[in-house]
């Protein structure tokens, strides 16, 4: 079992009955079935139940492809972004693998290698189903974090985002698509916002979301650059005015919050002091 990199942000206390039903619907999706003949529809009951209590705020949903490490760090330090793994739907299953066997009523310890992870296998079928459900909940601005320094295309035709997330976003709920292209510091930029692969993403987004949907692409926007610079603070890109601007604003906001708290504490102290003096 691997360590989870995405922390949950749903702070909800669930009833025992709900948790029992959730577990039962999950296990019934694959218990007694051939692990190599799974189907997305097998998980429908579980997905619907998990999504029932997975609140989504406008503009917060973050999709990604080949940037799991970075999205995990981003969601930990920035509550304005939520991946599927930070919601009940994905958190319970993140970094786990499972299967059963024909006519069995329990888990199997001998799960096959998933290979290409087609959706006809029990485990990949779950993530395909979960990705469809997660995408269908997106509202307002949808965000996607892609990688420009990989040899693989950012908009990967084999990815969950390409096959199950973008096609299942609801055009009636999405107002814009914000493409963030992460360029790892010190590495060659194999893809940029002007690359044909990203242009293909623009075209597909308009096909699924409509021509009136605003679509933007930015390489290492401030929120991503700050994340990169946390890991490599001595890089020249981290000494630019833009990065200092982000850091300066963050410092000002933090200082302002501290000042407000101190003023409130001072008022409380002075008020109590005067009351004591009157006694």
Protein Blocks (a to p, Z undefined) as FASTA:
>chain_A
ZZdfbdcfbdcdddfklmmmmmmmmmmmmgopafklccfklmmmmmmmmmmmmccdehka
ccdehilmmmmmmmmmmmkbccfklpmklmmmgoiacdddehiabdcfbdcdekjopakb
fklmmmmmmmmmmmmmpghjadddddfkbfbdfblckbmklmmmmmmpcfklpmbdcddd
dddehiacfbdfkbmklmmmmmmmmmmnopklccdddehifklmmmmmmmmmmbmklmcf
klmmmmmmmmmmmmmmmmmmmmmmmmmmmmmmmmmmmZZ
